[in-house]
Amino acid sequence: MRTARKNLIEGSSTALVGLALVLFGDGVGIPVFTLTKVGVVMLAVGGVMVLVGLVRSSRGSARS
């Protein structure tokens, strides 16, 4: 249960930072990549982490 909670917290915080980058990082340019693209990747990674946390929490409660 502890790993599931950790995944949920990390995933939601990563997704929130990614969302902030997508919304507010439009005018900022870095030579290699744009912040909006980084934000989209962080949103995707955060979403996957949240899904993994939800699956782990549901499996943990089903075993008990």
N, C-alpha and C positions, 0 to 999 in steps of 0.2 A: 504494500500500500504506500510505502514511503517513496518508492521510485515513481509510482504513478502520480503522486502529488508533485514531486519534483519536475516531472515532465510537463504537467499542466501549468505550473508556475513559469518555468523557463519558456515554454511555447507561447504562452499568452504575452509575456513581456517581450519576447522577440517579435511577435506579430505586431504589438503596439508600436515598437520602435520602427519597424518596417513601414507601418501605416503612416507614422509621422514623417518619415523620409519621402514617401510617395506624395504626401500632401504638401509638404513645405520645402522639399529639396529640389524643386523644379528649376529654379534659376541658377543654382550653384553648379559650376562645372569643374570637374577634376580632370586632368589630362588623360587618364586611362579609362575611366568609366563615369557615368552619371549617377547621382545619388538616387534618382527615381528607379533605376534598374537595380541598384543594391536594395532598395526598399521592397521591390517586388520579390526579389529572391528571399529576403528576410521574412516577408509575409508567407511565402510558400513553406519555408523551413519551420516557421512558427506554427503554421497550420498542421504540418505533419507531426510535429512534437505534441501538439494538443490531441490529435487523433490517437497517437500512441499512448498517451496518458489515459485517455478515455477507455481504450481497449484494455489496458492493464488494470485499471480500476474496476472495470466490469468483470474481468476474469478473476480478480482477487475476491470480489464479493460473491461470485458464483461458487467458488471453492469452499467458502466458509459455511 
